[in-house]
Amino acid sequence: MRYGIPLVCTLALLAAGCNHAKEEPRSDAKVPDISGTWLRYPDDWYGPDPDHPPLPGGPFDLKEPYATQYAALKKKEAAADAAGTPLVNASSRCLPEGMPTIMGAIYPIQIVQTRGQVIVLAEFLSQVRRIWLNDKMPALEDINPAYNGYSVGKWEGNTLVIRTKGVREDVTFYDLPHGRDMTITERIRPSAPDHLVDEVTIEDPQTLNKPYRFTIEYKKSDYKIQEYVCDNNMLQVNADGGIDLNVDAIIQNK
């Protein structure tokens, strides 16, 4: 029996007592409660252009050929934006952004904290991310690649330390490429009353010369998360990889 008095001690308690009769202490008895709805903070964190927020940790230190490929992609994106046909991305395709973007998107998130897991509910596309507490990270070959990967966490004082592996290789963060071995480490903790920080480190021996670090800040809100789905998408990908309005779909839905 995990909690309460073991059966073998019951009769002993009637006589001399039992040294192991105490209930096991709750492992989460002293950790902070981070449950609630959280909005990115400050309100203008995305800069002057919400469609192109600044890199949260400064420029990426990419290995070759990824550095050259990334520079070419940024040049292509700028040209597409100037032409009014921005390149396709996860959002325009109604796909989840994946880790770690789910934690830093412009839309709010709700955190539900339980004894065995921490659940992140993202408003955008009604996504769910699960962080398994005090669990062992499976071998990489045993993890099915997923948008949010596989996350395990543990409390260290007032800080929730999370490791995530197994993020799909087609999932990018600000167009940052990564390999199968990428590991994301987060340190989530309260920073002030109704404020939370998530210190993120991305390590990827395939694409990065050094780990990429940044911090996401949140402020608690009484906002109620709504359902958000992409069931009426009027965008289409053109031959150049850009996004156009699907006129036929617009006419059909009038």
C-alpha positions in Angstrom: 0.0 0.0 0.0 1.5 3.3 -1.0 -0.5 5.6 1.3 -1.9 4.8 4.7 -0.9 2.0 7.1 0.6 -1.3 5.7 -1.5 -4.3 6.6 1.4 -6.0 8.3 1.6 -3.1 10.8 -2.1 -3.1 11.7 -2.0 -5.7 14.4 1.3 -4.4 15.7 -0.2 -1.0 16.2 -2.6 -2.5 18.7 0.4 -3.6 20.8 3.8 -1.9 20.5 3.1 0.3 17.5 4.8 0.3 14.1 7.7 2.4 13.0 6.5 2.5 9.4 2.9 3.6 10.1 3.3 7.2 9.0 1.7 8.2 5.7 4.2 9.0 3.0 4.5 12.8 2.6 3.1 14.3 -0.6 6.0 15.0 -3.0 4.2 18.1 -4.2 3.4 19.5 -0.7 5.7 22.5 -1.0 5.8 23.3 -4.7 4.1 26.4 -6.0 0.7 26.1 -7.8 1.2 27.3 -11.4 -2.3 26.5 -12.5 -4.2 29.2 -14.3 -4.4 31.1 -17.6 -1.2 32.8 -18.6 -0.6 35.6 -21.2 2.7 36.6 -22.7 4.3 39.5 -20.9 4.8 42.4 -21.5 2.0 43.2 -23.9 4.4 44.4 -26.6 6.8 41.5 -26.4 6.4 40.8 -30.2 7.8 44.2 -31.2 6.5 46.5 -33.9 5.4 43.6 -36.3 3.4 40.7 -34.7 3.9 38.6 -37.8 7.7 38.9 -37.5 8.6 39.1 -33.8 12.3 39.3 -32.9 14.3 36.2 -32.0 13.8 35.8 -28.3 17.5 34.8 -27.6 19.2 36.7 -30.4 20.6 35.2 -33.6 21.0 31.5 -34.0 24.5 30.1 -34.0 24.0 27.5 -36.7 26.4 25.0 -38.2 26.9 24.6 -42.0 25.0 24.0 -44.2 22.2 25.1 -42.0 23.5 28.7 -41.6 23.5 29.2 -45.3 20.1 27.5 -45.8 18.6 29.7 -43.0 20.0 32.9 -44.6 18.5 31.9 -48.0 15.1 31.2 -46.4 15.0 34.6 -44.7 15.8 36.3 -48.0 13.1 34.3 -49.7 10.6 35.2 -46.9 11.4 38.9 -47.2 10.8 38.8 -51.0 7.5 36.9 -50.6 6.3 39.3 -48.0 7.1 42.3 -50.2 5.2 40.6 -53.0 2.1 40.1 -50.8 2.3 36.3 -50.9 4.0 35.2 -47.6 5.4 31.7 -47.4 3.4 28.9 -46.0 4.0 28.1 -42.3 2.4 25.9 -39.7 -0.2 28.5 -38.8 -1.3 29.1 -42.3 -1.6 25.3 -42.8 -3.7 25.0 -39.6 -1.0 22.8 -38.0 0.2 22.9 -34.4 3.3 25.0 -33.9 4.9 22.3 -31.7 7.6 22.7 -29.1 8.8 25.2 -27.9 6.5 27.6 -29.9 3.4 26.4 -28.1 4.9 27.9 -24.9 5.6 31.2 -26.6 2.8 31.8 -29.0 0.8 35.0 -29.1 -2.3 33.2 -27.9 -2.9 32.4 -24.2 -2.2 29.1 -22.5 -3.8 27.4 -19.5 -1.8 25.3 -17.1 -3.5 22.5 -15.2 -1.3 21.2 -12.4 -2.0 17.7 -10.9 0.0 15.3 -8.8 1.3 13.2 -11.7 1.4 15.7 -14.6 1.3 19.3 -15.7 -1.0 19.9 -18.6 -0.7 22.9 -21.0 -3.8 23.8 -22.9 -3.1 26.2 -25.8 -6.0 28.2 -27.2 -4.6 28.1 -30.7 -5.9 25.0 -32.4 -7.1 23.7 -28.9 -3.7 22.0 -28.4 -2.8 19.8 -25.4 0.8 19.3 -24.1 1.4 16.8 -21.2 4.4 16.9 -18.9 4.8 13.7 -16.9 6.2 14.3 -13.4 8.9 12.2 -11.8 8.9 9.9 -14.8 11.8 8.5 -16.8 12.6 9.8 -20.3 12.1 6.8 -22.7 14.9 5.9 -25.1 14.8 8.1 -28.2 14.0 5.2 -30.4 10.9 4.4 -28.3 9.5 7.9 -28.6 7.0 8.5 -31.5 7.9 11.8 -33.1 5.2 14.4 -32.2 4.6 18.1 -32.5 5.2 18.6 -28.8 7.6 15.7 -28.3 7.6 13.8 -25.0 8.1 15.8 -21.8 9.1 14.7 -18.3 9.5 17.0 -15.4 10.4 17.3 -11.7 10.2 20.0 -9.1 13.5 21.4 -7.8 12.4 23.7 -5.0 10.0 26.2 -6.6 11.2 25.4 -10.2 9.6 22.9 -12.5 12.5 21.4 -14.6 11.3 19.8 -17.8 13.1 17.9 -20.5 11.5 17.3 -23.9 12.7 15.0 -26.7 11.2 13.5 -29.8 9.9 16.7 -31.5 9.1 16.1 -35.1 12.0 17.3 -37.4 9.5 19.2 -39.6 8.6 21.3 -36.5 10.6 24.5 -36.4 11.0 27.4 -33.9 11.4 30.7 -35.8 12.4 28.5 -38.7 15.3 27.0 -36.7 16.0 23.5 -38.1 16.8 20.6 -35.8 17.7 17.0 -35.8 16.2 13.9 -34.1 18.5 14.3 -31.0 17.3 17.8 -30.1 16.6 18.3 -26.4 14.6 21.2 -24.9 15.1 22.0 -21.3 12.7 24.3 -19.5 12.9 25.8 -16.0 9.5 27.2 -15.1 9.1 29.2 -11.8 7.1 32.1 -10.3 9.0 35.3 -10.6 6.6 37.6 -8.8 3.0 37.5 -7.6 0.9 36.4 -10.7 4.0 36.3 -12.9 5.8 33.3 -14.3 9.0 32.7 -16.3 10.0 29.8 -18.5 13.8 29.7 -19.1 14.3 27.6 -22.3 17.4 25.9 -23.6 17.5 24.2 -27.0 20.4 21.8 -27.5 20.9 20.1 -30.9 24.3 18.7 -31.9 23.3 18.4 -35.5 22.5 22.0 -36.3 23.7 24.3 -33.4 27.2 25.2 -32.5 26.1 26.0 -29.0 22.8 25.8 -27.0 20.2 28.4 -27.8 18.7 30.1 -24.7 15.8 32.5 -24.1 13.2 33.3 -21.5 9.4 33.6 -21.9 7.5 35.7 -19.4 3.9 35.4 -18.5 1.3 37.3 -16.5 -1.7 35.5 -14.9 -5.2 36.4 -16.3 -8.8 35.7 -15.7 -9.3 35.1 -19.4 -11.3 31.9 -20.2 -9.7 29.8 -22.9 -11.9 29.4 -26.0 -12.2 26.7 -28.6 -10.0 27.6 -31.6 -10.1 25.4 -34.7 -9.2 25.9 -38.4 -12.2 24.4 -40.1 -12.8 27.2 -42.7 -9.4 28.0 -44.0 -9.5 30.1 -47.2 -5.8 30.0 -47.9 -3.9 27.9 -50.5 -0.3 27.3 -51.3 0.7 28.6 -54.8 3.4 27.2 -57.1 6.1 29.4 -55.5 5.4 28.2 -52.0 3.5 31.4 -51.0 0.0 31.8 -49.6 -2.9 33.1 -51.7 -6.6 33.4 -51.0 -8.6 30.4 -52.4 -11.2 32.3 -54.3 -13.3 29.2 -55.1 -13.5 28.3 -51.4 -14.5 31.9 -50.5 -17.4 31.8 -53.1 -18.6 28.4 -51.8 -18.7 29.6 -48.3 -20.6 32.8 -49.0 
